[in-house]
Amino acid sequence: MSEKKNVLKDKSFSFAIRIVKLYKYLITDKKEFVLSKQLLRSGTAIGALIREAQNAESKADFIHKLAIAQKECDESLYWLELLFETEFLSSTEYENINNDALEILKIIRSAIITTKMKNS
């Protein structure tokens, strides 16, 4: 695998850890159980899908797995924004983790585009 994919693997795993910790914070300190569960699901799915993509059966399967990871990342951005707008997250908390998600989303999109171009 290329270095970029390893960066993506590492960043998505670190993001998943942050999501799990945020989930724990939201359910214990903020007593928020519904939105945080959605974020936990989508935020941890990103890294799992990237791992699946590394073992893809074909280029098309690789692109497909990354495309699903991209959707999960975008969904995570939605839940983060909703948690912020409903005042479960402070501005600082939101901006920090949101920026990480945006960075992962950009890397995933770049990997998809690069793979598609190589496939043409």
LINMO-V827579 format. One record per run of one state. SS is the DSSP state (h for helix, s for strand, l for the rest). FROM is the first residue (numbers start at 1). LEN is the number of residues. Records with the same first field share a line. If there is no record, write none. Layout:
BEGIN
SS = FROM-LEN / FROM-LEN
END
This chain:
BEGIN
l = 1-2 / 29-5 / 55-4 / 86-5 / 120-1
h = 3-26 / 34-21 / 59-27 / 91-29
END
